[in-house]
Amino acid sequence: MPFDASRLSRLACLALGVLGTAGPAGAQGDARGVLVEQGIYWQSAGRIELAEASWRKLLSADPRSADAMYGMSQVELARGNTEAARDWIARLRAAHPGDPRVGLFESRLRQPGAQVTDLQAARSAARAGRTAEALQLYRAMIGSRPPPEPLAVEFYQLLGGSPEGWDEGRKGLELLVRDKPDNTAYRLALAQLLTYREPTRREGIRSLVDLAKQPATAAAARASWRQALLWLDARPADAPLYRDYLALQSDPLVAQRLGELGDLGEARRDAPAPRAADPTGPGFAALERGDLAGAERGFQEALRLRPGNTDALGGLGLVRLRQQRFAQAQDLLQRASKGSPRKWASALRSATYWDLLDQASAARSRNDPAMARSLLEQAVQLEPGEAAGRAALASLRQDRIDQARSQSRRQGEAGRQDDARRTLEAALAADPDSVWIRHDLALVYRRQGLDAQSRDVMESLPADQRGTPEALYARALLAADADDPAAGLESLERLPAAARTPDTNDLQRRLWVLDRVRRAREQARRGQADAARELLAETESTLGADMPREALGPLASAWSDAGDPAHASTLSRRLVADEGGTSTADQLLHASLLFKARHDGELAAVLERLQAADMTSAQRQDFDALRTGYEARQRQARSTFAGEAADRGPVLIAGTVYRHRSGEAGLGRLSDTQMPIEARLPLGEGRLVLSVTPTELKAGTLAADPATAGRFGGGPVAARLQSIGAVVPPGAQTARGVGFGVGYESDKLEAGIGTTPLGFAETNVIGNLTYKGQFGDEVSLKADLSRRPVTDSLLSFAGTRDPRTGVEWGGVVATGGRLDLARDFGSYGIYGYGSAHSVTGKNVTSNSRYEIGGGTYAPILRSAGASLTVGVNLDFLSYDKNLSQFTQGQGGYFSPQRYASLTFPLDWSGRDKRLSWRLNASVGVQSFREDPVGAIAADGTPLLVASGTRRTGVAYNIAAIVEYQLAPQLYLGGALGLGNARDYRQFTGNVYLRYAFGTSGPQGAAPGGTTLRPFSSPYTPLL
């Protein structure tokens, strides 16, 4: 449809917005089409400077745009710069050798005289009556698009005056009038065109009568009215049209025609009956002269004289055939054939053929492709030699293929991959020879992980098509999508030179870049970063300063992988430098590289622009992941700032920790009260940590019955002595002491050394050395070497003494290492860990512990004030020996030979003004096996202290932490925890005060940020 002012405004907005925000394929095409229309519009309106701006903007978006190069040649011709115009045409020829506008331009340059634009040449040809030449020039300018408003009237009127273009011209003007019914210039042009043909001439005259009354069109309308009256094959009934004209002004010729109408009426009334001989002669004579109107009158007169005359019917059928009124022609020729079948057979076959094509066209217009196909097949069968029917069938097939591909593309973009696959499978069943249906179906199969089907769908092409240029090109595209540029290059190298096109050349260049990018990435993954960067630099040098735009994205990604995020960002900035030519995919890539380079300021602006962009579902997921990662990093930065602010001065923390574990009195039961006091002092880039932890343990008093007494210390022998009063029974199991520790903490390193509480029966030196590393934004590592107390029971934590035998044992520590690895992908993360420890204690059998596990997690909620993460964790644990009992040599700690658990953790943390909170919980299933534990009876016979155990049940663990900022430097916190393992449950609670000297952090900015870590015992941390 032609332009109008409001449409131009919309197009201007679209050109500014769509290129930067639409999807990578369809929306770019739409926006570039807008720029083409703008360029043509301004050029046709004589606004050369605005036309040039549109063409240059299009060239920025698409340096190989044929329309833009051609448009610039016209801009230079309009300015009289013939040589500059030649340069643009040379560029057009190099990029698009088959473009017909190249030949048209060069043929005009060979003509003498000053060189003019295509528009000027078209108007000159039209004035000279060279309609076909003029139309060719207009088409070179506007292509298959509707003409812009400044050209619309002249183009459609010229088209309507051509032998085959009248109907198209009429429809174009009718659309103009329908859009702007008040535009008298459009109405005048349509009325004038209607007078060009006899069947619509009276309709045109009636419109001109109305327009003659409008001051703006009166003169032109009267002139066209007069000419139409002189053209009209008038009858007496048309006399009012002449009288109305003569009422406005006198005109001898019009008056003469009016007089002839009166004479004609009289003559028709008084004329004698015609002779019976050859009444069709005048009609055929007129038909031979090409006078269709005269022929029609002659044959109609013959039929009036001789109704049913087969020659008259056939002659009138020929007239209708030439008038392209095929249905009427078919009817007349069928009636004529009843008298002379052979005489009219050829004409009837032609009329039937073209009527079938007309019906097929109507069926396609009402979206009935099945009927259209049936009609076209009939037509081709009737006239196999006619090309029009075959072409229409091919076009219908291509429509069907295009519709299926378009539908599947929309379904895929909506995330409905199964529907997209079914659509293409049905299309392939209907058109098994379609290379592009197979190409699209192979892509869908690949998206669904059906790699074998993806390969098979292309391999099952008919043998005679596998080596066609179309098939080789499709294979190369699939290889590019599969990140297999070498295979794509191999397919393109098989193309014969004559079959190479700008598109295949562009793909070959892109695959060459991708192949080198892939090699560079492989080198970077192998740790050969220098070699990777050298290969990428060589690639850029080969491409030169005029690097193709499609190479920027892959190269930028590869530079980032090779450890040069700064250069990667530079390339991606070039990729998005021209907003008009930037796709959503380009912007997302640029955002991801900015994220990796930690250019958060620039990233924030890009994410804001992308927020309102039209994206596919996959692009929206990528955007959400980037935004989530960015927001998490901002929260982390704020948290780090708050933590650093708190750590700039000394911090003093003190509290009380209580822990209770169920079990038998004197054995597994434990009540643990600790009062840790911790001072954190700035030291260099880290903190010096000093701690004092008074601790009291109570396990209750061992029952006196022999069965229970025999499970402690000296075992059955001591129990026997106790039962006869030979020894003093064990009393209440308690332990008191004070632990000390000193350590250093920084962002990457933690080191500490200390003791279990002095005053316990057994005191151990403990400590740790921990390294925390980050590799890029995704991968983190934690390595820990430690010696830590085993606090399952009073025996394992403090050690004890059996007064019946005087033996001391216990005080167990685990010495070894642990490695954690994690990768965060933004929308989810994975992690794994493994550890190995030697477990020893005084007079306790040595043991070994091994653990391995891993899992995944996904953030469900991430905002400035809260986060919610869920996941799944699988853990395996094994001890060499079961030392869970309390006799001498046993350690009193849970030590299964096989342990496995599958749990589903949840972590919810947040902050609201002064209040911070965290809920860490998990629930799942655990299963373990313990070997039996034996002892020696008083008489020397072996006894079974504990039988082997196999159990499977529910595992759970819950920890809730709250911290409130009482004042800028003072925090009050507390925590509760509940968990289970084997046959006991454990409850933990604490309360603490934190005071930060010399700082005045923001109210509500709890040290540690949103993810709150509570203060707790150095021996029994809550988390």
N, C-alpha and C positions, 0 to 999 in steps of 0.2 A: 504494500500500500504506500502511496506517496507520502512525503513529509508534510507536516504542518508545524506551526510555531510551537505548540505545546509538546508535540512529539519530539521536536528538536531539543527542547529543554530536558525532556526525559532522557533522551539519548546522551546528552551531555553529562547528566548525572550518572547514567549507567556507565559511560566510558570512564568516569573517574572512580567509580566504586567497584564495578564487577571484576575488573582485571585483578584487583588486589584481594578480593574476598571470595571469589567463586571457586568451584572445584577445578581440578587440573585440566580436564579435557573439554567437556561441554561448555562450561562457563567461559573459559578463555576464548573458545570459538565464537560465542555469542558477543563478547565484548569486542573482539577484533572485527566482527561483522558490523558492530555499531560504528567503529572508527572508519570503516570503509564507507558506510552510508554517509557519515559526516563529511568525509573528504569529497565524495561525489556531490553532496548537497551544496557545499560552499563553492566548489568549482563551477557548478551549473549556475550558481547565483552570482558569479563573477567576483567572489571574495577569495582571491588567490592566496592571501596571507593566511587566512583561516584554513583553507584547504591544505596548504603546506604544513601547518601545525598538526592537522589530523594525520597526514601521511607520515610525518616524522615520528609522531607518537606510536603509530602502528609499526614503524620500522624498529623502534626501540623494543616493542613487545615481540616482534617477529622479524628479524633482520632479513629473512628470505621471502617476505610477503610480496607476491607478484602484483597484487592490487596497489600496494604502496609504491613500488618501483614504477609501475605504469603511471600512477597518479602524479608522481614527481616529474615524470617526463612531460606531462601535460602542463604542470605548473611552470616549468622552464620554457616550454613553447609559448605559453601565454605571455611570458616576459620577453619573448624574442630571443631566448638563449638556446639556439638550435644545438650547439655543441654539447651543452650541459644536458639537454634532452637526449642526445645520442648516447651520452655516458650512462644515463639511467636505463635506456633500452638495452645497452650492452650488458649491464648488470642483470637485467631481466632475462636476456637470452642465456647468460651463463647459468643462472639459477634455475630457469624453467625453459629449456630449449624448445619445447613444443607449444608454448603459449602463442595463440593465433594473433595476438596484438602486436607481436614482434614483426611478423610479416606485413601486417597492415600498415604499421608505422613506416617501415622501410620502403614499401611501395609508394607511399605518399611522398617520402623524401626524394624519390627519383623524379617526381613530377616537377615541371618548371614553376617558377614563381615563389613568392614568400611562403614560408612554412607556417601553418596554422595549427591550432589544437584540433582534436577530433570533434569537439563540439562545434567549432567554427566551420570545419569541413562538412559536418553533417547538415548544418543549417544551409550552407551554400548548395549542397547537393539537393536538398529538399526544394529550395527555391527554383533550381534548374529542372525540377521534375524527375530527378534521378532517385526515385523512391527507394529502390533496393539498396543502392549505395549508401544513402542517408541512414537507412535502418541498420545497416551493418556497422556504421560508425557509432550510432547511438548505443548499439549492443556492446561494442567494444568498451564504451564508457561505463555502462551500468551493469553489464553482465546479465545474469538472469534475475537480478533484483528489480522490484518495481522502480520506476523512475522517481527521482526526487521532485518535490513540488514545483520548482522553477521550470522543470522540463516536462512535467506530466502532460499538460495540454498539447504542446506541440508534438510530443512523441506519440501520444495515443491518436491524435488526429492524422498524423502521417501514417501510422500503422493501419488505421482504419481505412485509409485510402489505397492500401496495397491489395493485390488480388486475394491473398490468403489471410490478411491480418484484420479484416473488418470486424469480425466477431470479437477478437481479443481487444481491439481498440475500443469497441463499444462497451465491453465489460469494464475496462479500465476507467473510462469516463463515467460509467454508471456508479462505480465505487466512489469516485470523487464526489459526485452529486449526492450520493447517499450519506457520505460523511459530512458534507457541508452543503445542505440543501439551499442555504441562503446565498451561496456564492453564484452570482449570475454569470460570471465568466465560465465556470464549469458547466452550467446549464446550457449556455450558448454553444459551447464546443460540442456537447453531446447532441444538441438539436441539429447542428450543422452536419455532424457525422451521420445522423439518421437520414438526412436528405440525400446521402450519397447513393442509396440503394432504393429501388422502386418499392420493395415490400414494406419498408419503414419510412418512406418519404412523407406520407401523409401525417404520420405521427410526429416527424420532425417539424413539418410545417405548422402543426397545431402548437408545438412548443415555441416556435419562432413567433407566432401570433402573440403569445403571452409576453415574450421577451421584448417585442417591439413596443410594448407599453412601459418598459422600464427605461428611465433616462440613460442609465449607464450602458445599456446594450441596444438601445432603440435603432441607431443607425446601422450597426452591423447585423442586427436581426432582420431589418427590412431588406437589406441587400441580399442576405441568404434566403429570405422568404421569396423574393423576386426570382432568384436563380432556380429555386426549387420548383416554383410554379412553371417555369419554362421547361424544366426537365420532366415534369410530371406527365405520365401517360394518362392524361385526364379523361374523365367521363362526365356526362352531364351532371351527375351528382356532386362533382367537385366544384361546380360553378360558384358556391358561396366563398370558397377559399380565394378565388380571383376577385370577387366583388368586395370582400373585406380589404384586400390589399388596395384596390382602386379607390376605396373610400378614404384611404389615408393620403394617396398621391396619384396623380395621373401617370400612365405609362402605356404608350401605344402598343408595345409588344404584348403586354399582359392583357390589354383590352382586346387585341386581335385574337389571342387564345380563348378568351371568354366568348367572343363572337363565334369562333369555330366550334365551341361546345354546343352553342345553340343550333348551328347548322347541322352538327352531327346528330343531335337529338331528332331534328326534323327528318334527316336522311334515313335514320334507322327506322323511323315510323313508316316512311313512304317507300322504302327500298323494296324492289321485287325480290322474290325468293331466289337464292343463288342457284347457279347451275349445279346439277348433280355431279359433274365430272370433277375429280381430284380436289375435294375441299381441303385436303391437308397440304397442298402445294405451298401456299404462302407461309405456313408454319415451318416446313422444312427449309424453305428458302431463307427465312429469318434465322433459323438455327445454324445454317451453314455460314451466315454472315457473323455469327456470334451475338446476334441480337436476341437475347433470351426473353426479354419482355415481349418483343414482337412475335417470337415463336410461340410463347405462351398464349398470346391473344389469338394467334392463328389456329392453334390446335383446339383451344376452347371454343372458337367459332365453328370449327369443323365438327366438334362433338355436339354443338347446339343444333347444327344442321342434320348431323347423322349420329344420334346417340348410340354409343357402343361401338363406333368405328374403331377397329383394332389398330389401324395405322395412327389415328389421332391419339388413341390411348398410349401407344408406344412412343409417339413423338413427344407427348406431354411428359411421359416417364423419363425420356432423355433430358428434357428441360429440367425436371426436378433433380435428376442425377447431377447435372452440371451446377445446379443451385445448392448441391450438397444437402438436399432434403431427401435423404435416402429412404426413409420409411415410406414416404409418398411415392417415390420413384419405384420402389419394389412393388407396391400395391398396383400401380398403373401398368407396370411391365408384366406382372402376373396376369392381369386381365387381358392385356394385349396378346400374351402367349397362348391364350386359349384358342385364338384363331390362327396364329402363325408361330408355333413353338420355336422352330429353328431360327426364325428371323430375329427374335428378341432374346434368345438364350444367353448370348454373351453379355448384353446390357443387364439382363435380369441377374445374372451371376454377380456382376460387378456391384449392382445396387444392393443385393443381399449381403455381399461381403462387407461393404462399407456400413450398412445398417447394423450388422452384427458388431462391428467395431464401435459404432455409436452406442449401441446398447451396453457393450462391455464397459465403455467409458462411464456411462451413467451408473452401472452397477458398482464400479470402483468409487464413484463419487458418493454413493450411499453406503459405502463400506460393506459391500457384499462381494468379497474377492472370489468366493467359490462360483458364484454365477458369472462373474467376469471371466474367470478362467474357462468355464464351459463354453461361453459364447466365443471367446477367442480361439479355442480349439476347433470349434465348428468353422470359423472363418478361415483358419489355416488349412483345414482339410478341404474347404471349398476352393481356395485359391492358393495352393502351396507356393507358387512363384512370387506372390506379393510379399514384400519385406515388412510392410507396416504391421501386419498381424503377428509375424514372428517377433518383431521388436516389442510389440505391446505385451506379448506373452513373457518375453525375457524381462521386461520392465515390471510386470506383475510378480514374477518370481523374485526379482530383486527387492520389490516392496515387501514381500512376505519375509524374505531373509532379513531385511533392515528392521522390520517391525519386531521380529523375534529377538534380534540382537539388542534392540533398544529396550524392549520389555525386560529381557534378562538383566541388562545393565542396571535398570531402575530397581529391580528386585535385589540385585546384589548390593547396590548402594544402600538399600534399606535393611540390609542384614539378613535377607531371606534367600540364603544360598541354595537351599533345597528347591525352592520355587524356580530360581534362575536355572538350576541344572535341568529340572523337568521341562522348562520352556525350550531350552536348547536341544534337549534330547528329542522332543517332539518335532522341532524344526529340522533336525538332522534326518529323522525318519522320512520327512517329506522331501528334503533336498540333500540326499547323501553326497552329492558332488560339490557341495558348497565348502570351499576351503575356509571361509571366514566363520561359518557356523562351527566348524571343527576347531578353529583357533579359539573362539570364545568358550566353547565347551571344555577344551583342554585347560584353559585358565581357571574355570570354575572348579573342575576336578582338582586342580592343584591347590586351590584355596581350601578345599575340603580335605586335603591330605590324601587324595586318591591318586597318587603319583603313577601307578601302573595304568589306570584308566586314562590319565592325561597323556601318557605316551602312546597308548593304543589308539586313541581317537585320531591322531595324526598318522600313525603307521598304517591304519586301515583305509587310507585314501586309495581310490582306484589307481592301479599301477601306472596308467597313462597320465595321471595328474601329479604324481609325486615329484617329478622333476620340473614342473612348470614354474615360471618366474613367480607366479602368485603363491604357490605352495612353498617355494624356497623363502620368499619374503615372510610368509606367516611363520614358518619354522624359526627364522631368525628373530622375529618378535617374541616368540615363546621362549627362546633361549635367553633373550635379554631379560624377560620377566623372571626366569628361573635363576638369574645371576650366573649364567653360563656363557659369558661373552665369546669364549673360544668356539663353542658349537655354533653360535650365531654367525661368527665371522666365516666359519667353514661353509655354512649354507649360502651366504652372500657371495663368496668367492666362486661358487658354481654358476652364478648368474652370467649369461652371455652379455657382452658389452651392449648390444642393442636393447637389452631388456632392463638396463640400469636406468633408474629415474632419480630425480633429486631426493625423493623419500628414501630409496634404498641407499643412496650415497650418504645421506644424513645418518641413517641407522648404522651403516658401516663405521662411520667416524665415531659415533656414540659407543658402539661395541668395542672399538679399539681403545677408547678412553676407559671403559669399564673393565676391560681385560687388564690394563696396566694398573688400574685402581685395585682390582682384586689381588694382583700380585703384590702390590705395596702393602695391602692389609695383611696378607699372609706373612710377609716379612716382619711387619710390626708385631703380629701375634707370636712369632718365634723369637721376639726380642731384638730383631735386627732393625731398630728404628732408624739408624743412620742410612742404611741401604734403602729403606722404604722412602725416606725423604728425598734421597738422591734420585730414585726412580720417578717420584712425583714431580720434582723440579725439572727433570728431563722431559717429562710429558708436557708440562706447561710450556717449556721452551719450544718444543716441536709444534704445539698448537699456535704459538705466536701471540702477539698483542691482541689480535682480533679473535680471542678465544670464543668458540661457540658457547652460547648461553647454556645449552644442555649439558656442557661439561663441568660447569661450575659446581653444581650440587654434589656429584660423586667425588670430585676432587676435594671439595671442602670436607666431606665426611672422612676421606682417607687421610687428609692432613691431620684431622683431629685424632684419628686412631694412631697415627704415627707420632703423636706427642707434641704437635705444634698447634694448639687451639687458637693462638693469635692469628696465624696465617689462614686457618680454617675459617675464622670469623671474617677476615678480610674478603675471602672469596664469596662467602655467603652474603655479605653486604652488597657485593656486586650483583649477586643473583636477584636481590630484592630492591636494587637501587631505583628501578623505574616502577613506581607503584602501578602504572597502567598495564604493565606486562607481567605482573607477579601473580602467580597462582597461590591458592591456599597451601598446596603441597610445598611450594618454595618457602612460604612463610613459616610453615611448621618445621622444615629442615633448618632454616635460619634460627628459629627459636631453640631447637634442640642443641645446635652448636653453641649458641650463646649460653645455654644452660651448662654445657660441659666446660666452657671457658670461664664460667662463673661471672659473666657480665650481667649481673642481675638488674642493674639500672636500665640498660638497653632492652633486656629481656622483658621487663615489666611493660614497656611500651608496646612491644610486639604482641604480647599476650592480650593486652587490652584491645588492640586492633583486631585480633583474631576472634575475640569473644563473640562478636556478632556475625562472623563469617558463615556462609553456607557451606557445610561440610558433609562428607559422607560419614557413615557411622564409624568406620575405621579411623578416619581423620579426627572425629570428635573424641574417640578413645585416646588417641595420641595426644590431642590437646589437653584433655583432662589429666592425663598422666604428667605432662609437663607442668601444668598449673599446680597440681598436687605437690610435685617435687619442689617447685619454686616456693610455694607457700610453706612447705615443711622446712626448707632451708632458711626462709625468713624467720620462722618461729625459732629455729635452732640458733640463728644469729642473735635474735632478741634474747633468747635464753642464755646464750654464751655471754652476751653483754651484761645481762643481769648477774650471772654467776661471777664474771670477772669483776664486776663492781663490788660484789660482796666479798670477793677474795682479795681486793686491793688492800684491805686492812685485816687485822687479826679477827678471828672468829672463835668464839667459845661456845661449846655445846655440852649440855649435861642432861641426863635423863635417867629413867628407870625402865628396865626391860624385864618382863616376867614371861617365863615359858613353863608350860606344864605338859608332860607326856604321860599317857596312861600306861599301866603295866602292873606287875606284881610288886608289892612293897619289898624294899630291900634289894630288888633286882632291876627290872626294867622301868619301874616308875621313876619319875624325875620331876622335881619342882626346882626351877632355876631362876634366881633373882640376881640381876646385875644392875650396877649403877655406873655406866660408862661416862667418863668426862673426857672431852677432846678439845684440844686447842689447835687451830690451823693458822699458821703464820706465813706471810709472804716470804718467798725465798727465790730470787732470780725470776725465771719464767714460770715457776711452780709454787708449791706450798709445802712447808714443813708441817708434819702432822705428829702431835704428841698426844698420847692417850694413857689414861689410868682407868682400870676397870675393876672395882671391888665386886666380888662374885660370891654367892652362897648357893650351894646345891643341897637338896634334900631328896632322899630316895625312900624314906620310911624304914621300918624295922622288919627284918627277915622273919618269917613265920618259923616256929620252933619244930614243926613236925619234921620227921626224918626225910620225907620225900622232898620237901622244900629246902631244908637245911643242907641236904646233900647236893644241891645244885649251886652252891656258893663256895668259893675258895677251895678249901681242901677236899670238897666233894663228899662222897659217901663215908670215907674214913673219918673225916672230921665230924660229920653228922653223927656217926656211931659213938665217938668219944663224947660229943655234946649230950647225947641221949642218956649216957650213964653218969653224967655230971663230972666227967674227967676234965673238961675244958669249959672256959667261959664262952657263952654263945655270942655271936656277933651282935653288937648293939645297933642303935639307929645309924643309918648310913647318911653321913653329912660330910660336907667339905666347904671350907672357907678359904679365901685368898684374894690377893690383889694382883691383877695382871698389868703389865706395862708394855708400851709399844712406841716406836718412833719410825716415821716413814717420810717419804717424799712423793709428791704427786705432780704431774704435769699433764698436758694434753695427750701425750703419747706414752709416757713412762710412769709406772708406779713401782716403788720399792719400799719394803718395810721389814722391820725385824722387831721381835718382841718375845714375850713369854706367856705361857699359860699362867693362871694366877699362882703367885708365890704363896705358899701355905697349903696348897693341895698336897696329897700324898706323893704325887708325881708331878713335876714341873718340867715342861719342855720348852726349848727354844723354837720359835715359829717365825715364819716370814714369807715374803713373796717377792718376785720380780716379774712385772707384767709390761708387755709392750702392746700398744694399740695403734694400728696403721690404717690409713685410708688410701685406696688406689682409685683415683678419679672420683666421680660422684656416686659410683655404684658399688664398688667392692670394698669391704672392710675386713680386717684381720685382727685377731687378738691372740697373743701367745703368752702363756702364764706358766712360770715355774714357782712351785710353792711347797711349803711345809705347814700344814694346818691341822688343828686338833680335830679329832672325831668326837662329837658331842652327843652321841645317841643316848648315853647313860652316864651315871655318876662314875661307873667303873672306867668307861672309855675316855671320859673327859678328865677326871681328876685322879683316877687310880684309887685303890683302897687297900686295906690290910685285913686279913682273916685272923682274928685274935686266937682262934683255935689252933692255928699252925704257925702263926707269926710270919706268914708269907705276905709280901706286898707284890701287887701286880696291877696292870692297867696303864692309864695315861697314854692312850693310843694317838698316833699322828700319821697322817697320810702325806707322803713325799713323792712328788712327781711333776708332771706337766700336762697342760691342756692346750689345744689349738682350736680356735673358732674361726670360721670363714662365713661371710654373708655377702649376698649380692642383692641390691635394691633396684628394682626396675621401675620404681615410681608407683605403678598401680598394684604391684605385688613384690614380694621378696622371697628369697630362699636362703637357707643357712644350713650349716653342718658343723659338727664338733666331734672331737675324739680326745680321750685322755687315758693316761696310764699312771698308776701310783703304787708305791710300795707302802704297805700298812704295817706299822710296827708299834710295839709298846713294851714296857718293862714286864719281863716274865710272861709275855704274850707271844704265842706262835706267830711268826711272820706270815704275811698274807700279800696277795697282789690283787689289784682292782683295775679293771679295764671297762671303759665306757665309750660308746659311739652312738651318735644320733643325728637328727636333722629334722627339717620341716620347712614349712612355707607359711607366709603370712600375707595378709592383704589389709590395707587401710580402708575401713568402711566410712569413716568420717575424719576429715581433717579441716579444721578451721583455725582462726587466729587464737581461739580460747580453749579448744578441746580437740582430742583425737580419740578414735576408737579403732582398734586393730583386732582382727580375729585370725586364727591360723590353725594349723595341725602340726603335731610334734610326735615323732617316733623315737623311742629311746631303748637302748640295749645296754645291760650292765652285767658284769660277771666278776665274782671273786673266786680265787683258787680254793679257798677253804671256808667252811661255815664256822665262824667264830662268834656267833651271836649269843652264846651262853655265858655264865658268870663264874664258872670254876676256874681254878688256876690254869693258865695257858690260853683260856678263852678271853675275848676282848669286849664282850657286851655290846657289840654293834651289829646292825643289820648287814649281813654279808651273804646274799644268795648266790648260788652257783649259776643260776640263769634268771635274769629279770628282763621283762619287756613291758613297755607301756605305750599305749596310743592315746594321746590326750588332745583336747581341742582348747587351746588357750585363748583368752580374751584379755585385752588391756585397754582400759578406758581411763584417760587422764585429762585434766583440764584446770583452768584457772578462771576465776571470776572475781575481779577486783582483788581483795585481800585473801581470798580463800583459794587454796590449791588442793586438788584431790587426785587420787589414783586408785583404781580398782584393778587388781591383777588376779585372774581366776583361771582355773582349768578344770576340766572334767573329762573322764575317759575310762579306760579299762587297763588293769595291770595284771600281770601274771608272773609268778616266780616259783622257783624250786630251790629248796635247801636240803643239803645232805644231812643225814643223822649225826648226832654228837654223842660220843661215848665217854666213859670214865672207868676207874678201877675201884671195885668194892673193897671193903675192909679185909675180906679173905683173899683178895688178889684176883678175883674173877672180874671179867669185864662187865660193865653195866651200860645201859642205854640211858643217857641223860635227856636227850631230845630226839624224837624220831624225825625222819625226813619229812619235809613238807612240800606240798604242791598246792598252790592257791591261785584262783583267778577271781577278780572282783572289780568293783568300782574304785577308781582313784580320783581324788579331788584335792584341790588346794585353792584357798582363797586368802587374799591379803588386801586389806583396805587401809588407805593412808590418807590423812587429812592434815593440812598445815595452814595456820591462820597467822597473818601478819598483824601483830598487836600494835606495833609502832614501826617507823621506818627502819629501825635496826633490830627489832625483837620479833621472833617468831615462836609460836607455840604449835607443837605438832604431836600427833599420836597415830598409832597403828594397831590393827587387830589382824590376826592370822589364824587360819584353821586348816589342817591338812591331815592326811592319813597315809599309812604305809603298813604293810603286813597286818599285824593284829593290834595296832595301837593308833590312837589319835593324838594330835599335838595341837595345843592352843598357845598362841603367842600374843602378847600385847605390850605396848610401850607408850610412854609419854616423854616429851623432851622440850627444852627451851634452847633457842639458838640466838646468840647475840653477836652482831657484827660491829666491831669497833671502827670508828672513824669513817663510816660510809653512810650514805643516806639514799639508799636505792629507792626506786619508784614503788609506791604503795601497790601491793599485790604482785610484785615481781619476785616470786619465790626463787631463791637460789636453786639452780638445777632446771629452771624453766618449767614448761608444761608437764614434761615427763618427770614426776616427782620421785626422788629417791629418799627414803626415810632415813633418819638417824637411828642406828641400832647397834647391837653389840658387835665388837670386832670378831667374836667367836661364833656367834649364831646370827648371821645377817638374815633379815626377813626376806629380802629379794636378792 
